[in-house]
């Protein structure tokens, strides 16, 4: 295990973030389903971030980061690049603080997410659908506006904000023995893993990742960041690579990365819609698919497992099972 001091956040920072965002972010419910328990062969606790502001966990980190800005920096506004949920989160956090926001979004981002960003009053700047284009466009916008860049995941305050989920899970369900978290850039699982392992060292933390965007799995295996090679997974919120801050946490604190196929993601999303009556997006379905996989069901050594339903922003005009 690497040096914990080198990680981008601490339990103390995550607790401070929880206090800081308490008046803004929702404490989301933890749902259960006897049907899914039976299918998974263990008790499941679903952390329903679909009911968070902007419909996703991202608001926690964005609100914490915006709240931490000094007044002078905040007045110049904030900038980010995001396919959707962080974009909405930062736009709303900026609106609540009364500051401007510029959001770089790739062409083809879900229309529902772009409309929401614009609805919060942010300015959308379009770019090509590559990580290089996102980052270079964001850098140009920062230079033009002198705003503060708040990236979607590779930022200490963002990571600390996301970690507040683990505090809530273990406070409400202390019997939790494992947590499954979808992974893209790694900000969510970094915060969750830091908090969970500090509070309960025996807990297992699993990352759930689309097989078509398996950079985290490859990075953990090789011991270095392996950039994402394909970005055509249906889980649009997970189409990015680990960052310089998140990779060491995944390397040190995540027990394993679980890969799931596209068909399983779609089936899990439909299952949750139909049986739990909860509208989750494909990225959230990745964690559900992972715990329903036969290889995970066969695992022993741990029982009750929390699954983060990370978001619920679905483009209903582009449902994967429509003809």
N, C-alpha and C positions, 0 to 999 in steps of 0.2 A: 504494500500500500504506500502511495506517495505521501509526501509531507502535507498534512492537513492545513498547515499554515499557508501553503501555496495555493489553496483553493480560493475561488473568487468571493466566497461568502462564508459566514459562520452561523452557528445556531443563534448567537447573540444578534447578529445583523438581521436574521430572519425574524426573530422575535420583535426587533425594533420595527421592521417593515410591517408586521402584523398590526402593531399599535398605530403606525402611521396611516395605514390604509383603512383602518377599521370604520371610519366614518364615511367611506366611499365605496369600498368593495363589499359585495355580499358574502356572508358566510353560507356557502352553498350546502344543500342537503346531501346526505349519504343515503342512497337508495338500495333496496334489496329486491331480489326476485327468486322465488323458490324454483321457478322453471329453469332459470340460468344456473342456479346452484346445482341442480340435478344434472344439467348438461355438462357442467365443469367438474363435477365430482368434488366440490369443496364450497364452503361459504364464500360468497362474493359481496363486497361492499363497493358500490359504484359512487365515486365522488363526482357529483353532477355539476361540473363547471359549465354545462350548457345553460344553467340558470344564473351564471355570473353576468355582470354588466357586459354589454356588447356580445353576449352569447359565447364567451370563451374565457379560459384561464388567463389569457394575455393581459387582461385589465389589471390584474394584481401587480405584475412587474412594471407595466407602464405607469400606473398611478404612483408606485413607490419611487420610480426614477424621476418623474416630473415633480413630485413633492420634495425631492431632495435638492432640486436646483436652487441656487442662490437667486434672489430676486432679479439682479442685473442680468444674469444669464437667461433666466426664464423669460424676461421681457423680449429677448431677441427671438424667442420661439424655438421649436424643436423640429427635427428632421428624422425620418427613418425610411427604410425600404422594407416592404413586406408584401406577401401575396394576399393578405387579407386581415387575419385576426389581430395581429399586432398593429396593423394600420388603423383599424377601428379603435383599438384600445388606446393608442397614443393620441388619436384625434379626440376621443372623449376626455382623456386625462388633461389634455391641453385646454379643451373647452372649459372644463371645470375650474382650471386655474386662471382662465381668461387670457391665454397666450396663443399666438399663431402656431400652426403646424403645417409642414409640407411632407407629403407622403409619396414616395416613389413606389409605384405599383407596376408589375409586369403586364404586358399585353396578355389578354386571356384570363386574367384573374377573375374569379367568380363575380358576376355582376352584382349580386346581392351585397357583397362585401364592399365593392367600390361605391355603390349607392349609399351605404351606411357611412363610409368615410366622409363623403361629401356632405351627407346630412348632418354630421357633427361640426361642419364648418371648416374642415381642413382642405388644403389645396392638393389635388392629385397631380403628380408628374409621371407620365407614362414612360416605360422603358422596355427593352427587349427582355425576353424570358430566360435570362441567364444570370447566374450569381455575379459574374463580372460586370454585366450591364447594370444590375441593381446597385452595386457598390460604387461604380464610377459615376453613375447619375446622382446618387446620394451625395457623393463627395462634391460634385459640381454645385448642387443645391446648397450645401453647407457653405461653400465659398461665396456664393451669391447672396445668401441671406444672413450669414454669420450666426445661424442658429446652432443649437447643440444637437449633435447626432446621438440618438438613442436607438441602437440597433435592436433587432428583434429578440436576440438571445444572448449575445456575447458581451454582457455588461453586468457588473457586480450588483447594481441596484435592481436590475430586471431579474436576475437570478434569485436574489434575496426575496423579492416579491413573490415569485412563483413558489418558493419554498414554504410559504405560509399555508399552502394546501396540506402539507404533511403535518403541520401543527394541528390543524383541524381534524384530520383523519385519526391521528393517534389520541387526541383528546376525547373524541366522540366514540371511537372504536379501538380502545387500547389492546384488544385481543388480536389486532391485525398482525399477521406474521410475514406478509409479503405485500409489495406494492408493484403494480404493473403500470408503466407510464409510456405512452407513445413518444417516439423520439424523432426529431428532425434536426434542428440545430443544437438541441441539448440543454436549452435554458431551463425548461420545466423539470426534466429529470435531475439536473444538477442541483437545483434548489431543493427538490423533494428528497434526493439522496442525502444531501448534507444534513438536513434537518432530521430525517428519519433515522439515519445511522447514529447521529449524536444522541437522540432521545432513546433509541432502542437498538443497540449494536447488533443484536441477533437478527434483526429484520432483514429480509431479502428484498432487493430492489432489482426489478427486471425492466429492461427497455423493450418496447414492442416496435418493430420497424417493418415497413413494406419491403418485400424481397426485391422489388424493382428500384429501391433507393436504399441499398444496404451499406452505405458508407460507415455507419456507426459500428456495424458488425465487423466489417473489414478493418476499421481503425482499431477496435479493441483487440482484434487478433494480431495485428501487426505491431501495435505499440506506437503508431504515429497516425496523424490525420490522413485519411484516404478520401480525397474529394469524391462527391457523388458523381457517378458516371452517366446515370439515366435519370430523367425527371418526369417520366410519363406515368407514374403511379396515380391512381385515382385520389389518393390521400394528398391533396394539394398543399396542406399545411406542413407536410413532412418532406418537401422536395428541396432540402438544403443539407449542407454538410456541417459537421461539428466545427466549433470555433476554437480559438486558442485558449479561451477560458474554460469552455465546457468540456473539452476533450480530457484534461487531467482528472476531472471528476468522474467521467464515464469510465476512464481507465482504472481509477482507484476504488470507486464506491459502487459501481453498478455490477451486480453479480453476473449478469448474462444479457445478451441481446437476442431476442426472439424474433425470427423472421416469419412473416405471413404473406401468403399469396393474394393476388388481387381478388380472386373469386371468394376467398374466405372473408376479405374485408367487406365486400358487397353483401355477402350473406349475413355477416354479423350486424351490419348497419340495419338491414331489413328486419332481422330478428328483434333488435332492440326497439325499433319503431313499432313493430307489430305486437310484441309480448309485453314490453315495459311501457309502451306509449310515450316514449321519450325520443324527440327528434335529435339525433346525433349526426354529425358530419362524418365523412369517410375517415378522417384522421383519428377521431375518437373511436371508430369501429376497429381500428388496428389493435388496440389493447384488448377489446372484447374477443376478437378473433384469436389472439394469442392464448388467452386462458381457456378457450374452447377447443384448442388444438389437442389432438390425442397425446402428443408427446408431453404437453404440459399437464394434462389430466393425470398422467401416469407418475408424475413426480411425487416423491415422498419427502418428509422432513419438515414440512410446514403446512399450515392449515388455512385459516381465514385470510383471504387475499383482497386487497383494495385495488380497484381498477379506475383510473382517471378517465372520465368521459370529458375530454378536454375542450370540446366545442360543439356547437349546434348550428353553424351557419351553412346551410345547404342551399345550393342553387337549384330550386325546384324545377327549373326549365331544362335541367341537364341530368335528370335522374339516371343512374347507370342501368336500370332494368327497363327503361322505356324503349319501345320499339322505334 
